[in-house]
Amino acid sequence: MHGRNILEIEVTNISSHGLWILSNEKEFFLSYDNFPWFKDKTVNDIIAKKGSKKISIVTSYDYTMATLCDQVDILLVGDSAGMVMLGYENTVPVTMDEMVLFTKAVSNARENALIVENGIAL
């Protein structure tokens, strides 16, 4: 059974170092060094994929979830971890130290997926 598309992703720029995607009005840089799916592809290959292959993204805040979901393209670690994992009412009290801890837990489990951390609005 295929997943349901719940998030629109747009490729906004491509360079010799990586590509930028736009998701939920936030832009993320995907380095070719850290994203094996695009690592050995040319700019033309990536442009050809745009619109033809969806990028799979799963939110993960801990080692166990990251281990279970490591076959997706991107593991997203967001500041919503404060609400989900720490019981905060919103994302405002989430600290950089907490985001580093969540990202480190996901990083310790990851073997394949790119990790994108999108927390802490300063």
ZITA-V138100 format. One record per backbone hydrogen bond with DSSP energy under -0.5 kcal/mol. NH is the residue of the N-H (numbers start at 1). CO is the residue of the C=O. If there is no record, write none. Layout:
BEGIN
nh:co
NH:CO
NH:CO
END
This chain:
BEGIN
nh:co
6:4
10:22
12:10
12:20
13:20
15:18
19:30
20:13
21:28
22:10
23:26
24:8
26:23
28:21
30:19
31:29
32:17
34:31
35:31
36:34
38:35
39:35
40:36
41:38
46:42
47:43
48:44
49:45
50:46
52:49
53:49
56:54
58:74
60:76
66:62
67:63
68:64
69:65
70:67
72:69
73:56
74:56
75:114
76:58
76:74
77:75
77:116
78:76
81:78
82:79
83:80
84:80
85:81
86:81
86:82
87:83
88:82
94:91
99:95
100:96
101:97
102:98
103:99
104:100
105:101
106:102
107:103
108:104
109:105
109:106
110:106
113:70
114:73
116:75
116:114
118:77
118:116
122:120
END
